[in-house]
Amino acid sequence: MDRLIDHPEWLLLVLAPIFFCCMLLEWWFGVRTRRLPASAQYRPVEVVCNFVLAAMHQVADIIAGVLIAKIYLHFFGWRLFDIDMTLFTFGLLLIAQDFCYYWFHRASHRIRWMWAAHVVHHSSENMNFTTAFRQSLMYPLAGMWLFWLPLVVVGFDPNWVVFAVLLNLGLQFFVHTQAIKSLGPFEWIFNTPSHHRVHHGRNRQYIDKNYAGVLIIWDKMFGTFEPEIETVQYGITQPVNSFNPLVVTFSEWREMWCDATKPQLPLKQRIKILFSPPKTHQ
C-alpha cells in the first residue's frame, strides 16, 4: 500500500479521463440541448485560458514541490506520533485534511496576499467543469502548503498528506457545474454543486460563504454557510476582463504591489495592505 503512495501525483492521471468525460457530457447537455444558462456555456477562448492556467499551476507545483517536500520531511522528523496508515487512520487523515482545507480556503478570501493567488479561480463570470481548472501558479508562494504542515507534524506520512490533498482537490472538480441542481440529503453533510455555486457568487449575501472542500459541515460549524436561494451572479466585484492567462494570474499581484509601494507609506501600513482583506473581493 505504501508503494502506491510514493508518487501521489498518479491520482491526477487516473482522474483525468473522468474529468474529460464529465466536461464532454456537460458541454453536450448545455450547448446541444440549451438546457443550461448562458453562464454555463463553453466559450472556446475561456476554456483555453482555463486549461493554460491549469498547466501553469501544475508546472509551478512540480517545481515548488521539490522544496516543499524537503520542508515536510524535515518536520516529519519532529513528528509527535508514528501513525501507521490503515483504513481508519486514512479516514482520519481525510477528515483532518478537509478541516485544514477549510481554513486555507477561508484565509485565501480574508488575507490579500493569499487572495492574490486564489482570485484567479474566482475571476470567471461563468461556471462549468472547466472552471475547476482555473488555478494559479502562485499558490506555493501564497503559502497554501503551510496549511498541511500540521498534519505532517502530528505524524501523517508526507506522501499520504499530499495524496489526501490531491484527492480532496480532485473531488472538488465535481462541484463546478450548473447541471446538477440539488443532491437531496447529501446537501446536509457534503459540499455539492449548489453549495459551491454560492461560493462563486458575487451576490452580496454569497460573498465569503461556503468554503468547504468536501464536507460542508465546517461552514455550518463556523458560521459561513449560505444556501443557494437567488440566482448566482458569478465572478468578482472588480472583474479582470481578460482571457490572457498572464493577466488573469498577475493582475491582483500588480495591484497589491502598487498599493504597498506607494511613496512615504509607513511600514506598518504596507504590511497591513498585504495581510488585510482584499479590495478586489468576490
C-alpha positions in Angstrom: 0.0 0.0 0.0 2.8 2.4 0.9 4.5 1.8 -2.5 1.4 3.1 -4.3 1.7 6.4 -2.4 5.4 7.1 -3.1 4.2 9.1 -6.2 0.8 10.5 -5.2 0.6 12.6 -8.4 -0.6 9.4 -10.2 -4.0 10.1 -8.8 -4.5 13.0 -11.2 -3.7 10.8 -14.2 -6.3 8.3 -13.0 -8.9 11.0 -12.6 -8.1 12.8 -15.9 -10.3 10.6 -18.2 -13.2 11.0 -15.7 -12.8 14.8 -15.8 -12.8 14.8 -19.6 -16.0 12.6 -19.8 -17.8 15.0 -17.4 -16.8 18.0 -19.4 -17.9 16.4 -22.6 -21.3 15.4 -21.1 -21.8 18.9 -19.6 -20.9 20.5 -23.0 -23.3 18.2 -24.8 -26.1 18.8 -22.2 -25.6 22.6 -22.1 -24.6 23.5 -25.6 -26.5 21.0 -27.7 -29.7 20.9 -25.7 -29.5 24.5 -24.4 -30.9 23.4 -21.0 -28.2 25.3 -19.1 -28.0 29.1 -18.6 -25.6 31.3 -20.6 -23.2 31.3 -17.7 -22.7 27.6 -18.1 -21.8 27.6 -21.8 -18.4 26.6 -23.0 -16.7 29.6 -24.7 -13.6 28.4 -26.5 -11.4 31.4 -25.6 -12.2 30.9 -21.8 -11.8 27.1 -22.0 -8.3 27.6 -23.5 -7.5 30.2 -20.8 -8.6 27.8 -18.1 -6.5 24.9 -19.4 -3.4 27.1 -19.8 -3.9 28.3 -16.2 -4.1 24.7 -15.1 -0.9 23.8 -16.9 0.9 26.8 -15.4 -0.3 25.8 -12.0 0.8 22.2 -12.5 4.3 23.2 -13.6 4.7 25.6 -10.6 3.5 22.8 -8.2 6.1 20.4 -9.6 9.0 22.9 -9.3 7.9 24.1 -5.8 7.2 20.6 -4.7 10.8 19.7 -4.5 11.5 22.3 -1.8 8.2 21.8 -0.1 8.8 18.0 0.1 12.1 18.7 1.9 10.4 21.0 4.4 7.7 18.4 5.0 10.3 15.7 5.5 12.2 17.9 7.9 9.2 18.5 10.1 8.2 14.8 9.8 11.4 14.1 11.6 9.9 16.0 14.6 6.5 14.3 14.4 4.5 13.8 17.6 3.3 10.3 16.8 4.1 7.4 14.5 0.9 6.9 12.6 0.5 3.7 10.6 -1.7 4.0 7.6 -4.8 1.8 8.0 -8.4 2.4 6.7 -9.2 4.0 10.0 -6.2 6.4 10.1 -6.7 7.1 6.4 -10.3 8.2 7.1 -9.0 10.4 9.9 -6.4 11.9 7.6 -9.1 12.8 5.0 -11.3 14.5 7.6 -8.3 16.3 9.1 -7.1 17.5 5.7 -10.6 18.7 4.8 -10.6 20.7 8.1 -7.3 22.2 7.2 -8.5 22.9 3.7 -11.5 24.9 5.1 -9.1 27.2 7.0 -6.8 27.6 4.0 -9.8 28.5 1.8 -11.1 30.9 4.4 -7.7 32.6 4.8 -7.5 32.8 1.0 -10.5 35.1 1.0 -9.6 37.2 4.0 -5.8 37.7 3.5 -5.0 39.8 0.5 -1.6 38.1 -0.1 -3.4 34.7 -0.4 -6.3 36.2 -2.3 -3.9 37.4 -4.9 -3.4 33.8 -5.9 -6.9 32.5 -5.2 -8.7 35.3 -7.1 -7.7 33.5 -10.3 -10.2 30.8 -9.5 -13.0 33.2 -8.9 -12.4 35.7 -11.7 -14.5 33.8 -14.3 -18.1 35.0 -14.8 -19.1 31.5 -15.9 -19.5 28.2 -14.0 -18.9 24.9 -15.7 -16.5 22.0 -15.1 -13.6 23.8 -16.8 -13.8 26.4 -14.0 -12.3 23.8 -11.7 -9.1 24.0 -13.8 -8.8 27.8 -13.4 -5.9 27.8 -10.9 -2.9 30.0 -10.1 0.7 29.1 -10.4 1.3 31.4 -7.3 -0.2 29.1 -4.7 3.2 27.9 -3.5 4.3 31.5 -2.9 1.0 32.4 -1.3 1.6 29.7 1.3 -1.0 27.1 0.6 1.4 24.3 1.6 1.6 25.7 5.2 -1.9 24.6 6.0 -1.0 20.9 5.5 2.1 21.2 7.7 0.3 20.4 10.9 -0.8 17.0 9.5 2.9 16.2 9.0 3.9 17.4 12.4 1.1 15.2 14.0 2.6 12.2 12.3 1.0 11.5 9.0 3.5 10.5 6.3 4.0 13.5 3.9 3.2 11.3 0.8 -0.1 10.4 2.3 -0.8 14.0 3.2 -0.1 15.0 -0.5 -2.3 12.2 -1.6 -5.2 13.4 0.6 -4.7 16.9 -0.7 -4.9 15.8 -4.3 -7.9 13.6 -3.6 -9.7 16.4 -1.9 -9.0 18.8 -4.8 -9.9 16.1 -7.3 -13.3 15.6 -5.7 -13.9 19.3 -5.8 -13.9 19.2 -9.6 -17.4 17.7 -9.5 -19.0 20.7 -7.7 -18.2 23.1 -10.5 -21.3 22.7 -12.5 -24.8 24.0 -13.1 -26.1 20.8 -14.5 -27.0 19.4 -11.0 -29.5 21.4 -9.0 -29.7 19.5 -5.7 -28.4 16.2 -4.2 -31.1 16.0 -1.5 -29.8 14.7 1.9 -26.2 14.8 0.7 -26.6 18.6 0.9 -26.6 18.3 4.7 -23.1 16.9 5.1 -21.2 17.3 1.8 -20.2 20.1 -0.4 -22.3 20.0 -3.5 -22.7 21.9 -6.8 -25.4 24.0 -5.2 -23.2 24.9 -2.2 -20.2 25.7 -4.4 -22.2 27.8 -6.8 -23.0 30.1 -3.8 -19.2 30.2 -3.1 -18.5 31.5 -6.6 -21.2 34.2 -6.4 -20.7 37.9 -6.1 -24.2 38.4 -4.8 -23.9 40.4 -1.6 -25.2 37.5 0.6 -23.0 34.9 -1.1 -19.6 36.7 -0.6 -17.3 34.8 1.8 -19.6 31.8 2.2 -19.3 28.0 1.7 -15.5 27.5 1.9 -16.0 23.7 2.2 -13.7 21.3 0.3 -15.6 18.0 0.7 -17.6 18.4 3.9 -20.0 21.4 4.3 -20.2 20.7 8.0 -17.3 23.1 8.7 -19.2 26.0 7.2 -22.2 25.1 9.3 -20.0 24.8 12.4 -18.1 28.1 11.9 -21.0 30.3 10.6 -20.0 30.6 7.0 -22.8 28.6 5.4 -25.3 30.1 3.0 -27.9 28.1 1.0 -28.5 28.8 -2.7 -31.7 30.8 -2.9 -31.4 33.5 -5.6 -29.7 33.1 -9.0 -25.9 33.3 -8.6 -24.0 36.1 -10.3 -20.6 34.6 -10.9 -17.2 36.4 -10.7 -15.6 39.1 -8.6 -16.8 42.6 -7.8 -13.9 44.2 -9.8 -13.7 42.0 -13.0 -10.4 41.2 -14.7 -11.9 41.5 -18.2 -9.2 39.4 -19.8 -8.7 35.9 -21.1 -4.9 36.3 -21.1 -3.6 33.7 -18.6 -0.8 36.0 -17.5 -3.1 39.0 -16.9 -5.6 36.8 -15.0 -2.7 35.4 -12.9 -0.9 38.6 -12.0 -3.4 41.4 -12.1 -4.1 41.3 -8.4 -0.4 40.9 -7.5 0.3 44.0 -9.5 -2.5 46.0 -7.8 -1.3 44.8 -4.4 2.3 45.7 -5.2 1.3 49.2 -6.4 -0.7 49.8 -3.2 2.0 48.5 -0.9 4.8 50.5 -2.5 3.2 53.9 -2.6 5.7 56.6 -1.6 6.1 57.7 2.1 3.7 54.9 3.2 4.6 53.7 6.8 5.9 50.1 7.0 3.0 49.2 9.3 0.6 50.3 6.6 2.5 48.4 3.9 2.2 45.2 5.9 -1.4 45.8 6.6 -2.1 46.1 2.9 -0.6 42.7 2.3 -2.4 40.9 5.1 -5.8 42.7 5.4 -8.9 41.6 3.5 -8.7 42.2 -0.3 -10.1 45.1 -2.2 -10.9 43.1 -5.4 -13.2 40.9 -3.4 -15.5 38.3 -4.9 
